[in-house]
């Protein structure tokens, strides 16, 4: 009993969909807010994702009242998946074995979101490497200037003296 309500699921097994939900939500928010110039823009973008997710999840109104297209669009939001697990496992007490097809689908969904985040990160890394190589060639340098670790444990730019990381800067 939590706050006068009932929770029928095994709390340990219920952690599985909760972890998948959190990871899926983080991935979709990272994808949406990736190129934002400052946190205000990122929050605005995330609100544009989270508000429809809340409405289409069935938390406000039963999903059976929505048209089929709205239900299909709602399935792209992790919040909708979490509500399915909360209703089925948490409130109705369905065993985990009954929810395995849904868990597999959610795992596949989160995997695709994770691959999209990784692909975006690799694309940005490649874009940054091209920009760095472009600025190095404009200056006539044979290769880009990058931080290099030294034997003293500090960082130095190529051709500059090493500054150990553990010593404070005096001045």
C-alpha positions, 0 to 999 in steps of 0.5 A, a space after each residue: 500500500 502506497 498512500 492508500 492505493 494498491 500496488 500488486 506487482 513485485 517491486 523488484 521486477 517492476 524496476 525493469 520497466 522503470 529503468 527502461 522508461 528512464 533510459 528511453 526518456 533520457 535518450 529521446 530528450 537528448 535527441 530533441 535537445 541536442 543542438 540547443 544554444 542554451 537550457 531555455 531552448 532545450 527545456 522548450 523542446 522537451 516540453 513539446 515532447 513531454 506534454 503530448 506524451 502525458 496526454 496520449 499516455 492515458 493518464 488524463 483520458 482513457 486511450 480507448 477513446 482516442 482515434 487509432 492514429 493518436 494511439 499509434 503516435 502515442 506509442 512513440 513516447 516512453 511515458 505511454 509505455 510506462 503507463 501500460 506497465 503501471 496499469 497492467 503490472 502495478 495495478 492489475 497484478 499481471 505477472 512478468 511472464 505476461 508482460 514479456 512481449 511488451 517488455 521486449 518491444 520496449 527494449 527494442 524501442 529503447 535500443 533504437 533510441 540508444 542507437 540514434 543517440 550514438 549515431 548523432 554523437 558520432 556524426 557530431 564528432 566527425 563534423 567537429 573533426 572536419 572543422 578542426 582539420 579545416 581550420 588547421 589547413 587554413 593556418 598552414 599547419 600539417 595537422 590539427 592542434 589537440 591536447 596531448 598528455 605528458 609524462 608528468 600527468 598534465 596537459 600541453 598543447 603541441 609545442 607548449 610547456 606542460 602544466 601539471 593538472 594537480 598544481 594550482 595556477 599561481 599568479 
